[in-house]
């Protein structure tokens, strides 16, 4: 049983500096720590500080993807190595851990990280959680890296090596961590486009799914994919979804490339908190685990308990996106991922129908 059945979760919407050199990481971290300090002031359920008693104290603070580093789509491989990557644990997470202990909260975020188990220039987009004791209790390596601009690798890119190190269970790829505030799972940005990723958490009982950042044009009208995605991921898995976002990015791209939209939705897909604007902000909502757990006793629309896996697994019998693409060396350029290979395969097999006039850049 969780220690806190009712508490407040906070999704942070910071303004981030895209890293030009390592000093920018320190600037982003400094502001991150300041925002943690003042989080109670933006919560209806909290008081002016962490020490004043309230019925739903802040126990979870979630930051977006790249909250310490920012990101640019044209960063070179060498720029990552020289200026962007951090260690986990490292100097940055040590300072976050001190805040977690000071305020007795869980702190989550995503960073580009060198990892201890695989060397030779590989790096990862890791979603981590620090507990109130200051320990890193959860690490999820982003599965669905954005192949059009990320150079971090997915566990799928080094599948055989990953399985040899961590095993081949579902939790090896999609960990769900049991905490004093419930069972928490994480996905990151592009992961949200694939319901399989959040389902992998829901089928393991995740009660809170953390899903940070998406970028324009998928947040604003006429698309609003971000809003629909997060609410649906909660609805179909009967789970809360806490979705931190960027308020602004200071770099080469437009400042409001991600125009806010931090949000929290509940297990019925209902919006609980939403920042419908850009700029630095935080949103908060009460997480009621007792209500969630009672809802999960209702057989009506209880989707994780209604899966027809004997049929559904036929969807996944054939290979689609190939594994082990970078088992020997990491990608150094974005063109090393052939983004057209699977599309061509779908056309060749008659799954997709080719247009009458094929674009000149496609050779089939």
Secondary structure as UniProt FT lines:
FT   STRAND          6..13
FT   STRAND          15..17
FT   HELIX           23..38
FT   HELIX           39..42
FT   TURN            50..51
FT   TURN            55..56
FT   STRAND          58..62
FT   TURN            65..69
FT   TURN            73..74
FT   HELIX           77..79
FT   HELIX           80..84
FT   HELIX           91..103
FT   STRAND          106..113
FT   TURN            120..121
FT   STRAND          124..130
FT   TURN            132..133
FT   STRAND          136..141
FT   TURN            147..149
FT   HELIX           155..158
FT   HELIX           159..166
FT   HELIX           170..173
FT   STRAND          176..179
FT   TURN            180..181
FT   STRAND          182..188
FT   HELIX           189..193
FT   HELIX           195..202
FT   TURN            203..205
FT   STRAND          208..212
FT   TURN            216..217
FT   TURN            221..223
FT   HELIX           225..237
FT   STRAND          240..243
FT   STRAND          248..250
FT   TURN            255..256
FT   STRAND          263..265
FT   TURN            267..268
FT   STRAND          271..274
FT   STRAND          281..288
FT   HELIX           289..295
FT   TURN            296..297
FT   TURN            300..301
FT   HELIX           303..305
FT   HELIX           309..312
FT   HELIX           313..316
FT   TURN            325..326
FT   HELIX           334..336
FT   TURN            339..340
FT   HELIX           341..348
FT   TURN            349..350
FT   TURN            360..361
//
